[in-house]
Amino acid sequence: MTADDSFGRLDDDDYPAYTMGRAAEMLGTTQSFLRAVGEARLITPLRSAGGHRRYSRYQLRIAARARELVDQGTPIEAACRIVILEDQLEEAQRLNEALRHSQLRERATA
């Protein structure tokens, strides 16, 4: 891997760049919180060669949303389920919008 390859990953939301300690620090939470959202299957961190958890920016955003809900009094399991459903809804809306645009293009060329 060259230096250019490494720097290119800095913009990749899915690159697992953050250790558990750094991720917890960035979120203002504990490592046990990150373990709990992992156990609830909200996020699945990648593992380094040494077996250490590594988190991506995307995963940190998801965990931060769960933390917001937990801070508001939602049990962690429910918070994780809510975040999963929000993510699924957002993806479905994105797909619907893409389909609408595709259908409009087809009608315009027909």
N, C-alpha and C positions, 0 to 999 in steps of 0.2 A: 504494500500500500504506500502510495506516495503522499507527500505533504498536501498536495492539491486534493487528493481523495479525502483526506481527513478533514480539511477545511470545508469541503463541499457538504459533508455530513452535518456541519453546524446548523445548516438551514433545514435539515430533515427532521420533521416533527416525530417521526417514528424511530429515530436512532436512539438506542438506549444509552444515553450519555451520563446519566446521574446515578450515583450510588444511593443506597437506601438512606444513609445518614444525610447526604446532601439534599435528597428529595424531601425528607421530613423537615429539614431546616427551611427549605424554600417554601414549603406549605405551612410552616408554623405549627406543625403537628408532631406526633411521636412516631417512632418506627413501628410500634405496635399497631397504630392506626393503619399504616401502610400494609402490614401483615393482615389485618382484619379485612381491608377491602380486597386484598388478594384472595383470602379464604372465601369471601363472598362472591368471588369470581367477577368482580367489577373490572379489575385489571390483572394481567398476568405478566409480571416483569420478566425480562429475559435474564438469563444467568451468565455470568462471566465464566471463563475457564475454571476459575477457582470456586465456582458455585455461589458467588455473591449476586444479589439482586441488582439489576440495572433498569432504570426507568427512562422512558422517553418523555418529551415535552407533552405529547398528546396524552399519555397516561397521567402526567401530573395535572393537566387541566381537568381530566375526568375525576381524579382523586380530590382535587380542590372543590369541585361541585358537590361531591359527596360530603366533604367536610362542612360546606355551607349548610347543607341540610341537617347534618348531625348537630352542628352548633345551634340550629333552630329547634332542636329537641326531637328530631326524627331518629328512631332507632337505626343503627348502622345497616342492618340487613334491608330495611325498608328504603333507606337512602340509596343504597346500591341498586336496588331494583328500580327505583325512580329514575336514577341516572341512566341505567340501561335502557329503559323505555324512552326517555328523552332522546337518547342517541339514536335509537331505532326510528323514532318519529322523524327526526331531522334527516336521516338517510332516506326514508320513504318520501319525504317532501322533496328532497333533491332529485330523486329518481323520477317522481311525477313531473317536476318542472322540466327535466331533460326530455321526457317523453312528450310533453306538450310542445316544446320547441321543435322536436323532431317531426311531429305531426303537422305543425304549421309549415315547416319547410317542405314537407311532402306535398301538401295542398298547394303551396305556391308554385311548385315545379310541375304539377299535374295539369 
